[in-house]
Amino acid sequence: MTRKAAPLEKDIQAKILEYLTKRGVFHFKAIVSSKLGIPDIITCINGRFVCFEVKRSENARIHPMQHHIHEQITEAEIGRAHV
């Protein structure tokens, strides 16, 4: 019995983006960033800042810089300002 290959990250991201779009959720995909480790998809759901780092499998390795950025996001007090 052959095992089905895990979907590509871009395909998983596309499904997430489609889901968010259908539900009218504000979101954007980080295409290229000057800062290594920025999550793949950034959203605001019910007034909460939510980020998605997409991996092909549960065993996929998270780069140390991604882990560092995720910790910074978790520790940050996210707010907004009109300037």
C-alpha positions, 0 to 999 in steps of 0.5 A: 500500500502506497502512502499519499504524499503530504500536500504542499505548504502552498496548497494548504495555505491556499485552502486556509486563505479560501476559508478566510475569504469566504467568511469575510475575515481580514487577512493577508499572506506574507509573500516576501518579508525583510524579516525572517520568521514572519508567519505565512498568514496573518489575520484579525479574527473577532478583534484578535491578532492570529497568525498561521505558520503552515507546515506540511506535517506535524513533524516539520521543523520550525526554523529557530528564527520562526520560533523566536518571532512566534515567541515575540508575537505571543509576548507582545501586547498587540494594539492599533493606532491611528496616526 
